[in-house]
Amino acid sequence: MIDILENIISKNGLIVAFLSVGLLMLFSFYVSKYIFKSHIPSVAVAIIIALGLAFFGEQKGLSDVSTFTGLSLLGGSMLRDFSVVATAMNSDIDKIKDAGLAGLISLIVGVSFSFFLGVFISFCYGYTDPVSLTTIGAGACTYIVGPITGYALGASSEVIAISIATGVFKTICVTILTPFLAKKINLNNPHEAIVFGGLMGTTSGVSAGLAATDPKLVPYGAMTATFYTGLGCLLCPSIFYIIISSLFG
Amino acid sequence: MKIYGVAILSFSFLLGKFTGSLLGNLLNIDADLGGVGFSMVYLIFLTTFLKKRNLFKKETKRGIVFWGSMYIPIVIAMSATQNVKAAWDGGFIALLVGFFVVFIGYFLVPVISKIGNKKSSNFIK
């Protein structure tokens, strides 16, 4: 019996990975809803648990454990880049025009400011090679931009994990701090929400944070935030990396 | 058919990766420079082009949308397969960067909103 089961699991790694991630997301959804009362988005909960589970393995995280080898295929760079590109489908050029100048400026400022602040802090912390600096800076944009940049430039798995953690922590901060700081920055109208979404960029954090502030603002913030990751993936591993490698190379 | 959508996505993906690698090659950097970003731009232009000619059917779009909806599960799988043991030592920096980027970011919101307010205000009404 156990032999048969082990055989099936080892031969169908990718399918096992689909099932495990599905179950993990379901679990995270309930944890987020009932334990954190939706203050922390379920995606952030799932990523934190996933990073925690990676402690069971060594260099390749949980996929070092034989049952979960399929995770490295599902979470590998090929499928990841493929699915991220597909998310561009939800963006509409007309919507970009609607968001107007404020949306555009906030996106450009948001991506550049997060990136360079991330690079600056990691430099002060002791990182000096351009690939690691760029990868952590990209992680300061979102937890998607970080690993995509890291893999594209050939960063170490350790630095990539830090960049994911940075992005995840950013999402959590945005979710929790937004309702408290909303009044201070006059975040109470669609225009401010558009700018806010473009500056912060983490779609799940912005949506959750705005939902806790005023649910009517969610679509405006989410609209600009969805373009943020795309812009980050375009700028970080190209222009920004060239700038950083000319400064630190 | 959904496979048409998947094929369009694959074409944009490969072309974008090619552009990114070519750019890296031209600049003598052994890396894929912005490949994913270029792929996204190609996908948006290609689908907009097909939509205008009424060649972009609902089923075709579904083939692309499915892969887009898989990205969160994939990111979770990716997180579970990182070398977190090694990252743990440098983990404090993640908290430091994450917090400062958000905290300072909040105070940029009123500044940027002033700049853009004039031209995009008609959209809000």
Contacts between the chains, C-beta under 8 A, distances in Angstrom:
chain1	res1	chain2	res2	distance
A	17	B	77	5.9
A	18	B	73	7.6
A	21	B	73	4.6
A	21	B	76	5.4
A	21	B	77	5.3
A	22	B	73	7.1
A	24	B	76	6.4
A	25	B	72	7.6
A	25	B	73	6.5
A	25	B	76	6.8
A	43	B	72	5.7
A	43	B	76	7.9
A	46	B	72	7.9
A	46	B	76	5.0
A	47	B	75	6.8
A	47	B	76	5.9
A	47	B	79	4.9
A	50	B	76	4.8
A	50	B	77	7.4
A	50	B	79	3.9
A	50	B	80	4.0
A	51	B	79	5.0
A	51	B	80	7.3
A	51	B	82	6.9
A	51	B	84	5.4
A	52	B	84	7.8
A	53	B	80	5.2
A	54	B	79	7.0
A	54	B	80	5.2
A	54	B	81	6.6
A	54	B	82	5.5
A	54	B	83	7.6
A	54	B	84	4.2
A	54	B	85	7.9
A	55	B	84	5.8
A	55	B	85	6.3
A	57	B	81	7.8
A	58	B	83	7.3
A	58	B	85	6.7
A	59	B	83	4.9
A	59	B	86	7.8
A	60	B	81	5.5
A	60	B	83	7.3
A	61	B	80	5.5
A	61	B	81	4.2
A	61	B	82	5.1
A	61	B	83	6.5
A	61	B	84	6.2
A	62	B	80	4.4
A	62	B	81	6.1
A	63	B	80	7.4
A	63	B	81	4.5
A	68	B	80	7.5
A	71	B	77	4.8
A	71	B	80	5.5
A	71	B	81	5.2
A	72	B	81	4.9
A	74	B	73	7.4
A	74	B	74	6.0
A	74	B	77	4.1
A	75	B	74	6.0
A	75	B	75	7.6
A	75	B	76	7.6
A	75	B	77	3.3
A	75	B	78	3.4
A	75	B	79	7.3
A	75	B	80	6.7
A	75	B	81	4.8
A	76	B	78	7.6
A	79	B	70	7.7
A	79	B	74	5.6
A	80	B	71	7.4
A	80	B	74	5.1
A	80	B	75	7.1
A	80	B	78	5.8
A	81	B	13	7.0
A	81	B	17	7.7
A	81	B	35	7.4
A	81	B	36	5.2
A	81	B	39	7.5
A	82	B	9	7.1
A	82	B	10	7.8
A	82	B	13	5.7
A	82	B	67	6.2
A	83	B	67	5.0
A	83	B	68	6.4
A	83	B	70	4.7
A	83	B	71	3.9
A	83	B	74	5.2
A	84	B	36	5.8
A	84	B	40	7.8
A	84	B	71	5.5
A	85	B	9	6.6
A	85	B	12	6.5
A	85	B	13	5.2
A	85	B	16	6.9
A	85	B	36	6.0
A	85	B	39	4.3
A	85	B	40	5.4
A	85	B	43	5.9
A	86	B	9	5.5
A	86	B	43	7.6
A	86	B	64	5.2
A	86	B	65	7.2
A	86	B	66	7.8
A	86	B	67	3.8
A	86	B	68	3.7
A	86	B	70	7.8
A	86	B	71	7.1
A	87	B	40	8.0
A	87	B	68	4.2
A	87	B	71	5.7
A	88	B	39	7.9
A	88	B	40	3.8
A	88	B	41	7.9
A	88	B	43	5.0
A	88	B	44	5.5
A	88	B	68	7.8
A	89	B	43	6.7
A	89	B	47	6.8
A	89	B	61	6.9
A	89	B	64	4.6
A	89	B	65	5.8
A	89	B	68	5.4
A	90	B	65	7.6
A	90	B	68	6.5
A	91	B	44	6.5
A	93	B	44	6.6
A	93	B	48	6.0
A	98	B	123	5.6
A	99	B	120	7.2
A	99	B	123	7.5
A	100	B	116	6.5
A	100	B	119	6.0
A	100	B	120	2.8
A	100	B	123	5.4
A	101	B	115	7.8
A	101	B	116	4.5
A	101	B	119	4.6
A	101	B	120	5.4
A	102	B	112	6.8
A	102	B	113	6.3
A	102	B	115	7.1
A	102	B	116	2.5
A	102	B	117	6.6
A	102	B	119	7.6
A	102	B	120	4.7
A	103	B	116	7.4
A	103	B	120	7.1
A	104	B	116	7.9
A	105	B	112	5.8
A	105	B	115	5.9
A	105	B	116	5.5
A	106	B	112	4.9
A	106	B	113	8.0
A	106	B	116	7.3
A	109	B	108	6.7
A	109	B	112	5.9
A	110	B	105	7.2
A	110	B	108	7.9
A	113	B	101	7.7
A	113	B	104	7.6
A	113	B	105	7.1
A	113	B	108	6.7
A	114	B	101	4.8
A	114	B	105	7.1
A	117	B	97	7.3
A	117	B	100	6.2
A	117	B	101	5.5
A	117	B	104	6.8
A	118	B	97	4.8
A	118	B	101	6.3
A	121	B	93	6.9
A	121	B	96	5.7
A	121	B	97	4.9
A	121	B	100	6.4
A	122	B	93	5.8
A	122	B	97	6.6
A	125	B	90	7.8
A	125	B	93	4.9
A	125	B	96	7.2
A	136	B	93	6.9
A	136	B	97	6.6
A	139	B	94	7.5
A	139	B	97	7.3
A	140	B	97	5.0
A	140	B	98	7.2
A	140	B	101	4.8
A	143	B	75	6.8
A	143	B	79	8.0
A	144	B	71	7.6
A	144	B	75	6.5
A	147	B	75	8.0
A	147	B	78	6.2
A	148	B	36	5.3
A	152	B	20	7.1
A	152	B	31	5.6
A	152	B	32	4.2
A	152	B	33	7.2
A	152	B	34	7.8
A	152	B	35	6.4
A	152	B	36	7.5
A	153	B	31	4.6
A	153	B	32	8.0
A	154	B	30	7.6
A	154	B	31	6.3
A	156	B	83	7.6
A	156	B	86	7.9
A	157	B	82	5.6
A	157	B	83	3.8
A	157	B	86	7.2
A	158	B	83	5.0
A	158	B	86	3.8
A	158	B	87	4.9
A	158	B	90	7.1
A	159	B	87	7.7
A	159	B	90	8.0
A	160	B	82	6.0
A	161	B	79	8.0
A	161	B	82	3.7
A	161	B	83	5.8
A	161	B	84	5.1
A	161	B	86	7.3
A	161	B	87	3.6
A	162	B	87	4.9
A	162	B	90	5.4
A	162	B	91	6.9
A	162	B	93	6.3
A	162	B	94	5.4
A	163	B	94	8.0
A	164	B	78	7.5
A	164	B	79	5.6
A	164	B	82	6.5
A	165	B	87	6.7
A	165	B	91	6.3
A	165	B	94	3.8
A	165	B	98	7.8
A	166	B	93	7.4
A	166	B	94	4.3
A	166	B	97	4.8
A	166	B	98	5.0
A	167	B	98	7.4
A	168	B	79	8.0
A	168	B	94	7.9
A	168	B	98	7.6
A	169	B	94	5.6
A	169	B	95	5.6
A	169	B	97	7.9
A	169	B	98	3.2
A	169	B	99	7.0
A	170	B	97	7.9
A	170	B	98	4.3
A	170	B	101	5.8
A	170	B	102	5.6
A	172	B	98	7.6
A	173	B	98	5.8
A	173	B	99	5.7
A	173	B	102	4.0
A	173	B	103	7.4
A	174	B	102	5.5
A	177	B	102	6.4
A	177	B	103	7.5
A	177	B	106	7.1
A	181	B	106	5.1
A	184	B	106	7.5
A	185	B	106	5.6
A	185	B	107	7.0
A	185	B	109	4.7
A	185	B	110	5.3
A	186	B	110	6.2
A	186	B	113	8.0
A	187	B	109	6.7
A	189	B	124	7.1
A	190	B	124	4.9
A	191	B	113	6.1
A	191	B	116	7.8
A	191	B	117	6.5
A	191	B	120	6.8
A	191	B	121	6.8
A	191	B	124	5.2
A	192	B	109	6.4
A	192	B	110	7.8
A	192	B	113	5.4
A	194	B	120	7.6
A	195	B	109	5.5
A	195	B	112	5.0
A	195	B	113	4.6
A	195	B	116	6.9
A	196	B	109	5.2
A	198	B	112	7.8
A	199	B	105	5.2
A	199	B	108	5.6
A	199	B	109	5.9
A	199	B	112	6.5
A	200	B	102	7.0
A	200	B	105	5.8
A	230	B	37	6.3
A	230	B	40	4.8
A	231	B	37	7.4
A	232	B	37	8.0
A	233	B	34	6.8
A	233	B	36	4.3
A	233	B	37	4.2
A	233	B	40	6.9
A	234	B	34	4.9
A	234	B	36	7.8
A	234	B	37	2.6
A	234	B	38	6.9
A	234	B	40	7.3
A	234	B	41	7.2
A	235	B	34	7.1
A	235	B	37	7.2
A	236	B	34	7.8
A	237	B	20	7.5
A	237	B	31	6.8
A	237	B	32	6.7
A	237	B	33	5.5
A	237	B	34	5.2
A	237	B	35	7.5
A	237	B	36	7.9
A	237	B	37	7.7
A	238	B	20	7.5
A	238	B	23	6.6
A	238	B	33	4.1
A	238	B	34	3.6
A	238	B	37	7.3
A	239	B	34	7.9
A	241	B	29	7.4
A	241	B	31	7.3
A	241	B	33	6.8
A	242	B	27	6.7
A	242	B	29	7.4
A	242	B	33	7.8
A	245	B	29	7.2
